[in-house]
Amino acid sequence: MTARELRTWADLYAAEPWGEERDAGNADALANVLVGLQTPKGKTHKWRRYTPEYRKPRRRAQTLEAMKAVAQKFTSMIGARRQAERKEG
């Protein structure tokens, strides 16, 4: 899969998610409709989420120094790989 294809799929998922996340959204919508039907007249029902969210906790923002260290490590790895490829070729 090319980077362009990956980006296209990511954009499609952002616009219309599929899988468990979509199923949870549909279940929430149905639950809210059912609760709304059972709400007595004169009272309003506020939409809420009934299904749990299983997402990874947010990470702390990286510092500029940490980003530079990762970039340097990555570029050194690429450089070492290219040198090894040149020796083999």
NORCOR-V858954 format. One record per run of one state. SS is the DSSP state (H for helix, E for strand, - for the rest). FROM is the first residue (numbers start at 1). LEN is the number of residues. If there is no record, write none. Layout:
BEGIN
ss=SS from=FROM len=LEN
ss=SS from=FROM len=LEN
END
This chain:
BEGIN
ss=- from=1 len=2
ss=H from=3 len=13
ss=- from=16 len=4
ss=H from=20 len=19
ss=- from=39 len=25
ss=H from=64 len=25
ss=- from=89 len=1
END
